[in-house]
Amino acid sequence: MPVPTAALDSSVCPPLPVLGQNVTVPLVTGGEVTYAALDYAASAPALQRVWDDVAAYAPYYGSVHRGAGYLSQLSTDLFENSRRTVAEFLGCRAEDQVVFTRSTTDSLNLLAAAIPADCQVFVYETEHHASLLPWRDAQVTYLNAPRTPAQAVETLERALAGRDPYGPALVCVTGASNVTGELWPVKELAAAAHAHGARIVLDAAQLAPHHPVDIAELDVDWVAFSGHKLYAPFGSGVLAGRADWLRAAEPYLAGGGASRKVARRADGGVDVDWHTTAARHEAGSPNVIGVYSIASACKALTEAGFEGLVAREQELVARVREGLAEVPEVQVLSLFGDDAPRVGVISFVVRGWNSSHFAAALSAEYGIGVRDGLFCAHPLVRTLLGSDPRDPGECGAPEGGPGERSLNAIRVSFGAGTPDEHIDRFLGAVSELVREGARWNYRTEDGRCVPDRGEAAQVR
């Protein structure tokens, strides 16, 4: 049952068309400017292709796996075809399952609920909280932050060598850091895990939007990622990989869709026959719009050609790093060093500036959206900054005055939809702010640095 699909115009790729490219925002200094969205690592803008595909499907929207009517059947076909599209995008093996979830966080919590009771889990302290925290019911070994990819592998091998060789074990690792953008040696870590009888799950939230992810080629057991970072809104995620632990586990949610048959027993109880397919962990009416948007994004990125997208992004990464290097007050954060391969995610601090103040000025005075803070990776950022978990204090210079250590950082992130002008404006704004200072007064409100809407203190 075909649904109208928007065509991808390859002549405008790259960069790919995304929503919000022409949105204007007000400046505190007066006037408006086209918004520069440079917070892709948090949520990437929706691809125009995805939005058009969803709009084309919307009149055909119906219940999934629930109805005999035409729209319900069409929506069910769309949902299951999306599962196949995602499997192809990830290079899934024939026996792998693709489970649709709400996000990367939800995917990893699902897997955490499915691991055997005596499973040992090994996770680096450098992980995003989505992959650092779900294992609270398991025996967890937290691995120290490595300073080279080779050290990451060595650290894991030492830890695995000391584990119970007869029990189940799982390694959790990111593919690309949400703080530094650096690529991790996933294939080598997978080989080390398997050599010691462990399994491995890849947090691909920051990798999948920037690079091809092939489960079979990387030889990982599971992959998790989020639609909202893959240019697909509507709140869906994916957990894809080996089926055995998922089949053996209790359903992640109990309810309709996860069950094949339910019957009352003579003693008054209930007998349930649960699905053994991905449906086992997809109880309730699924988010067909979100699932279809992920499939649409997978198709769009594949058809656009990852090779060209990656090449252009690397040019932008080089331009940003070179531009920041020209400002002596800026320190770019890194685990693996300047030569490490990375995606379009770069975090930095500015000497003499509170990071929240700097990010607020970029937004209010230049119309540039970045992220500041600890990026839901508190142990990693504190390791990189050498800071303590203290409150950043009021807007202005870091606590203790100029030259003191920053207590949080600024992150700029970009991708397939980022125009050159946004990068140029960002670099010009950084240089100007450091050289001349902010043109407006700022204050702390609900823990955030915001423009003072009272009398302006224009200093230049």
Secondary structure, 3 states (H helix, E strand, C coil): CCCCCCCCCHHHCCCCCECCCCCEEECCCCCEEECEECECCCCCCCEHHHHHHHHHHHHHCCCCCCCCCHHHHHHHHHHHHHHHHHHHHCCCCCCCEEEEECCHHHHHHHHHHHCCCCCEEEEECCCCHHHHCCCCCCEEEEECCCCCHHHHHHHHHHHHHCCCCCCCEEEEEECECCCCCEECCHHHHHHHHHHCCCEEEEECCCCCCCCCCCHHHHCCCEEEEEHHHCCCCCCCEEEEECCHHHHHCCCCCCCCCCEEEEEECCCCCEEEEECCCHHHHCCCCCCHHHHHHHHHHHHHHHHHCHHHHHHHHHHHHHHHHHHHHCCCCEEECCCCCCCCCECCEEEEEECCCCHHHHHHHHHHHHCEECEEECCCCHHHHHHHHCCCCCCCCCCCCCCCCCCCCCCCEEEEECCCCCCHHHHHHHHHHHHHHHHHCCCCCEEEECCEEEECCCCCCCCC
